[in-house]
């Protein structure tokens, strides 16, 4: 297939991830472990390909890695490098949170439930925006809760970050209630709330975070 492996990245329950090259590009190669079914690998590939199409149709940045090649045995995809989101949020809680919420909103609009937004290793800051990786447990869903999971675990569950941003738990909970009823209205309310509270940060974080 023209894929050359150059290094080991990580080992998971269902797959082993290597660094490599493919058609002159640096890539990540996720190889299915024997305990995992080929259908799971193909399902992950279908979700990633769907997110690419959704990005193209909406003109919104895709937080997931681009896919270059899929089989039932492995997936060759964009190599996403970056810092764990947790470290970035400690230093720049407002722009990092806004970027992550936009990434999660993209998945919610696309109808994809990531399932592991609480897992901090799946959210990376690549220097420009938050990327979300590892879709082997992701599913299509009519009512995904990626934004709500992010806010609940990474913001409401971290009082010291809320203090740094200048927003209260009650304000965020109120905004998330709106999000549950009207996703678009709730998203605008959540982002406006954070931007209004975040004095001292970029007044236009979308210019570097979308």
Residue pairs with C-beta under 8 A, 6 or more apart in sequence:
1 22
1 69
1 71
1 76
2 22
2 23
3 20
3 21
3 22
3 27
3 29
3 69
3 76
4 20
4 21
4 22
5 18
5 19
5 20
5 29
6 18
6 19
6 20
6 21
7 18
7 19
7 20
8 16
8 17
8 18
8 19
9 17
9 18
9 19
9 28
10 16
10 17
11 17
12 33
12 134
12 136
13 33
13 35
13 36
14 32
14 33
14 35
14 36
14 40
14 41
14 136
15 30
15 31
15 32
15 33
15 36
15 41
15 136
16 30
16 31
16 33
17 28
17 29
17 30
17 31
18 28
18 29
18 31
19 26
19 27
19 28
19 29
19 79
20 26
20 27
20 28
20 29
20 76
21 27
22 29
22 68
22 69
22 76
23 68
25 68
25 78
25 79
26 79
27 68
27 76
27 77
27 78
27 79
28 65
28 76
28 77
28 78
28 79
28 80
29 74
29 75
29 76
29 77
30 41
30 44
30 74
30 75
30 77
30 136
31 73
31 74
32 38
32 40
32 41
32 72
32 73
32 74
36 136
38 72
38 73
39 72
40 136
41 70
41 71
41 72
41 73
41 74
41 75
41 136
42 70
42 72
44 75
44 135
44 136
44 138
45 67
45 70
45 75
47 64
47 112
47 135
47 138
47 139
47 140
48 64
48 65
48 66
48 67
48 75
48 77
48 135
49 67
49 70
50 110
50 112
50 140
51 62
51 64
51 106
51 107
51 110
51 112
52 62
52 64
52 66
52 67
54 60
54 62
54 106
54 109
54 110
55 61
55 62
55 106
58 109
60 106
60 109
60 210
61 106
61 129
61 210
62 106
63 103
63 106
63 107
63 129
63 130
63 131
63 132
64 107
64 131
64 132
64 133
64 135
65 77
65 78
65 79
65 80
65 131
65 133
66 77
66 78
67 75
67 76
67 77
67 78
68 76
68 77
68 78
69 75
69 76
70 76
80 124
80 126
80 131
80 133
81 124
81 126
82 124
82 125
82 126
82 127
82 131
83 124
83 125
84 120
84 121
84 123
84 124
84 125
85 96
85 100
85 120
85 123
85 124
85 125
85 130
85 154
86 120
86 154
88 96
88 125
89 96
89 97
89 100
89 154
89 158
89 161
90 161
92 201
93 161
93 164
93 165
94 164
94 165
94 194
94 195
94 197
94 198
94 201
94 205
95 201
95 202
95 205
95 208
95 209
96 125
96 130
97 154
97 155
97 161
97 165
97 194
98 191
98 194
98 195
98 205
98 206
98 209
99 125
99 129
99 130
99 205
99 209
99 210
100 123
100 130
100 150
100 154
101 147
101 150
101 151
101 187
101 190
101 191
101 194
102 129
102 130
102 191
102 206
102 209
102 210
103 123
103 129
103 130
103 131
103 132
104 114
104 117
104 132
104 146
104 147
104 149
104 150
105 146
105 147
105 183
105 187
107 113
107 114
107 132
107 144
107 146
108 144
108 145
108 146
108 147
108 183
109 183
111 140
111 141
111 142
111 144
112 135
112 138
112 139
112 140
112 141
112 144
112 146
113 138
113 139
113 140
113 141
113 144
113 145
113 146
114 122
114 132
114 135
114 137
114 138
114 144
114 146
115 137
115 138
115 139
116 122
116 134
116 137
117 123
117 132
117 146
117 149
117 150
117 153
118 149
118 153
119 134
121 134
122 132
122 133
122 134
123 130
123 131
123 132
124 130
124 131
124 132
124 133
125 131
128 208
128 209
129 208
129 209
129 210
130 209
147 176
147 179
147 187
147 190
148 176
148 179
148 180
151 172
151 176
151 190
152 176
154 161
155 161
155 162
155 172
156 162
156 169
156 172
156 173
159 169
162 168
162 169
162 172
165 194
165 197
165 198
166 197
166 198
166 199
167 193
167 194
167 197
171 193
172 190
172 193
175 186
175 189
175 190
175 193
176 186
176 190
177 186
178 185
178 186
178 189
179 185
179 186
179 187
179 189
179 190
180 186
195 203
195 205
202 208
